[in-house]
């Protein structure tokens, strides 16, 4: 199952050319990543970090810029999990503008860590079940 989110591109997100500054794509991706946990696993990311003491930092990022996003555009994000390992997950992103034009796509591999030690650990069984059942190719 893919999660879907939308938001407007605000003025502080664009550069002098009037297009989204490239690091902002990663900032948006992370914001959508945090939102997706509740939809995919039924638990919000702050609870995962603060109560479960788990984190999922990125260990590998790849992206492709296909068209610019501009001030005032609406970015529509589709995010899904393509692979779940013992300690890692692979997340896929597609950003479209309000005209349904694909503007950016990315793959992010995250690893499960204990937030107290920051050492990688196995993803807890209940999260593996939710993540796996919502996997999408």
Legacy VTK file of the C-alpha trace (Angstrom):
# vtk DataFile Version 3.0
C-alpha trace
ASCII
DATASET POLYDATA
POINTS 137 float
0.000 0.000 0.000
1.289 3.421 -0.870
0.688 6.411 1.367
-0.193 9.700 -0.303
0.325 13.237 0.956
0.151 16.724 -0.549
1.318 20.217 0.328
1.882 23.582 -1.328
5.343 24.797 -2.261
5.939 27.903 -0.143
8.226 30.857 -0.897
11.048 29.825 1.511
11.386 26.558 -0.434
12.454 28.141 -3.721
15.734 29.616 -4.920
16.440 32.726 -7.018
15.363 30.835 -10.156
11.916 30.412 -8.585
12.163 26.631 -8.367
12.444 24.325 -5.378
16.016 24.264 -4.099
17.262 20.684 -4.403
17.821 19.928 -0.655
14.164 20.805 -0.061
13.140 17.643 -1.934
14.902 15.601 0.754
13.319 17.696 3.503
9.876 17.066 2.006
10.675 13.371 1.614
11.562 13.117 5.284
8.411 14.966 6.352
6.306 12.568 4.246
8.316 9.608 5.642
7.394 10.651 9.193
3.717 11.024 8.256
3.642 7.643 6.515
4.331 5.630 9.681
0.887 6.255 11.106
-0.788 5.286 7.851
1.402 2.241 7.183
2.000 0.922 10.722
-0.671 2.627 12.818
1.917 4.383 14.997
3.263 7.902 14.641
6.970 8.525 14.232
7.396 10.635 17.400
6.108 7.650 19.404
8.555 5.338 17.606
11.443 7.671 18.456
10.481 8.732 21.969
8.612 5.770 23.436
9.917 2.768 21.507
13.399 4.344 21.376
13.789 3.285 17.735
15.031 5.334 14.814
15.219 4.693 11.085
18.016 6.903 9.726
18.792 6.861 6.019
21.907 4.935 5.020
21.509 5.185 1.245
19.738 7.778 -0.923
19.235 7.921 -4.672
17.067 10.333 -6.615
16.259 11.634 -10.039
15.054 15.162 -10.790
12.641 15.056 -13.736
10.997 18.494 -13.781
11.046 21.551 -11.510
8.567 22.380 -8.794
7.774 26.094 -8.572
6.474 28.482 -5.953
2.735 27.873 -5.497
2.768 24.367 -7.000
1.207 21.492 -5.118
3.517 18.559 -4.549
1.751 15.202 -4.358
3.844 12.482 -2.755
3.384 8.765 -3.165
5.561 6.810 -0.701
5.761 3.056 -0.300
7.982 0.294 1.008
9.540 -1.917 -1.645
11.660 -4.141 0.600
11.829 -5.093 4.270
14.944 -6.784 5.615
15.945 -7.880 9.116
17.322 -4.440 10.005
16.476 -2.233 7.028
13.623 -0.975 4.838
13.682 0.403 1.324
11.319 3.312 0.720
10.279 4.594 -2.700
9.047 8.124 -3.395
7.363 9.743 -6.345
6.546 13.441 -6.346
4.081 14.810 -8.881
2.912 18.373 -9.355
-0.746 19.418 -9.475
-0.817 18.540 -13.202
0.115 14.910 -12.417
3.564 15.425 -13.938
6.228 13.264 -12.295
8.890 15.699 -11.058
11.095 13.652 -8.708
11.598 10.062 -7.679
13.818 8.589 -5.025
14.829 5.449 -3.191
15.889 5.610 0.447
17.222 2.733 2.519
16.751 3.166 6.259
18.182 1.037 9.048
16.541 0.373 12.405
18.622 1.645 15.332
18.343 1.703 19.090
18.095 5.418 19.887
20.033 5.032 23.144
23.069 3.333 21.571
22.523 4.210 17.898
23.499 0.642 17.019
21.581 -1.174 14.313
19.086 -3.734 15.563
16.491 -6.053 14.107
13.217 -4.352 13.287
10.697 -5.415 15.965
8.323 -8.163 14.822
5.146 -6.054 15.064
6.674 -3.351 12.843
8.043 -5.946 10.402
4.534 -7.375 10.049
3.004 -3.949 9.328
5.803 -2.872 7.014
5.752 -6.190 5.120
1.967 -6.298 4.787
2.069 -2.803 3.278
4.976 -3.587 0.924
4.379 -2.549 -2.657
6.577 -3.036 -5.732
LINES 1 138
137 0 1 2 3 4 5 6 7 8 9 10 11 12 13 14 15 16 17 18 19 20 21 22 23 24 25 26 27 28 29 30 31 32 33 34 35 36 37 38 39 40 41 42 43 44 45 46 47 48 49 50 51 52 53 54 55 56 57 58 59 60 61 62 63 64 65 66 67 68 69 70 71 72 73 74 75 76 77 78 79 80 81 82 83 84 85 86 87 88 89 90 91 92 93 94 95 96 97 98 99 100 101 102 103 104 105 106 107 108 109 110 111 112 113 114 115 116 117 118 119 120 121 122 123 124 125 126 127 128 129 130 131 132 133 134 135 136
